[in-house]
Structures are given as structure tokens and as C-alpha cells.
Amino acid sequence: MEKPADEIKHVVRTLTQGTPDEQHDAIYRYFAPGATFSHPFCRVPSFKNLRLPGVGEFDSRALIVAIFRWYKILSPKIDLEVESCALDERTNTLYLHIFQIFSIWFIPFYRAPVRLVTVLHLSPAPPSSSRTTPVTPPPPPPYDAAKEKRHAVEEGAEPSYAAVTSGEASASTSSSPHEGGGGTTTTTTTAGESGGEGRPPTRYLITKQEDLYQVNEFLKFVSLSPGAATAGFLQLVATLFCLAGAVVFGPFMRAVWPAKVAGSGKEKQR
């Protein structure tokens, strides 16, 4: 990806809604060799150049391909939307807020509308091993003695025979200004010098993907809405427990905490 914040929505749709071949191509195009994957249900560690008899050599991207393929098999039709994305250019980290409806085709009435935050760690791709062929400037036009003589007469100085035969006459007349003043100088530059071909933009690859779910969102996968409601109720109970603890132990903390603060202030003065 040359512009991760702009291209990531297309990448996510391809990984979740594309065909198996499109998923495979996207992972090997946008994920770095040895990339890792983290999800509440599964995890892929980083490894490269693993060789298995009868299988050949592969890296961790092969497992990521298998995960997305099984994801597609379970839910052939996935409704997904990237609601927002933000790129931290300092750390090359991309944060996505995603809403999806996951439904398993062989379980009737199974629908899990969930929200998650996907964190993508990016890294600049290494330069390509194949070097680009340098641009060769076009050959100069054939020498025209009559045209050169006319130009020399106009400039007021006729080039010598040695200069003409060596090709220096055309170079000097085109690069040096007329000493009499008032003449304009025409200079030629190559494509590389003129900046017509700048440095190629930096391409970024995904080195790590983390899918983060809230507990109640995660439970929608395994227990659907009742499980999520139960988790939300337990979270409210825990909140009430925190409130009771703060009320009961609040006076004790107010009696002890000022002394600690005062003591730390005296130590700083010393």
C-alpha cells in the first residue's frame, strides 16, 4: 500500500468479501513475509522459510490465508463496513473501527452483529531486488556543417575544424552565452536531471494484525445476544461493586492519602 489510509478499505473488503483467489492474492500482496495475526479465536506466530516434506517452503502468510478462507466458508456473505480509520505516521500503525454482521450459513437465524477495532502494524517494504534499467538519453542528431556555420556566423565566431570534428563546437555554442550580450542561451537536460523521474513512493506491508473485541461483543459469536446481555449485566454488577468499595473505603483512603502526598512533597524539597 502506497497510501494506507486510503487503500485499506479496499484491502479489508477483499479479505472478507472477495473470492478465495482474491483473498490469497491480497494476503501475499499486502502482508509481509512472516506477518503475525491475533484474534480471540486464533493466533498465527511469525515464521519464515519453513520447509515441510511434500509441501514445500512457506511462511506464516499461508496460515493467515487458511484463516480467512475458513472465515469465508463459515459466512459466505458478510456485511462489513469500515466506520473509521486513523493512521499514526510516527509508529506506522493503522487503527480501524469495523462493524460487521457475521452469519453462519448452516445455523438458522444465526446473526452476530459485532464491532471491533483492528490494529495493523505497517512496515516499509524492502526495495525490489530487480533494478530498473537506467534511462539512456536519445542520441544527438547528425552533425550539419552548413547549419553550424550559419550559427557561427550569427554568433560572430566561426568554429575551428578541430572543434567541428570533435563535436565540441555544438556543445560550446549551445552551453555558453554570447559574449556580446543580449543573446539567449538554450540548454538541454536529460530526463534524470530534470526530475521527470522522481523516487518511487514508499510501499507499506502489514507485519501484524490484531483484532480487538470487547467482551460482550466477543460473546456474540458463541452465545449470541443472550450471552452478550449476560456479560453486560455482570459488568454492571462489577461497576456497582466498585461503587460500594469506593464508598466503604473512601474515608480510610482520605485519611492515609494526604499523609503520603505530604511526605512525598517533603522528600522532593530535600
JOFEN-V199440 format. One record per pair of residues at least 24 apart in sequence whose ideal C-beta (glycine too) atoms are under 6 Angstrom apart, sorted by the first residue. I is the first residue (numbers start at 1). J is the second residue. Records with the same first field share a line. If there is no record, write none. Layout:
I: J / J
This chain:
1: 204
2: 201 / 203
4: 87 / 94 / 204
5: 85 / 87
8: 85
9: 82
12: 82
15: 68
16: 78 / 80
17: 78
20: 69
23: 68
24: 65
27: 61 / 64 / 65
28: 61
30: 206
31: 61 / 206
32: 205 / 207
33: 59
34: 59 / 60
35: 60 / 61 / 206 / 207
36: 208
37: 64 / 209
38: 210
39: 211
40: 213 / 218
42: 67
74: 104
75: 102 / 103
76: 105
92: 122
93: 121
94: 120
95: 119
112: 220 / 221
114: 217 / 220
115: 217
116: 211 / 213
117: 212
118: 211
119: 210
120: 206 / 209
121: 207 / 208
122: 204
123: 205 / 207
124: 202
125: 203 / 205
135: 191
137: 190
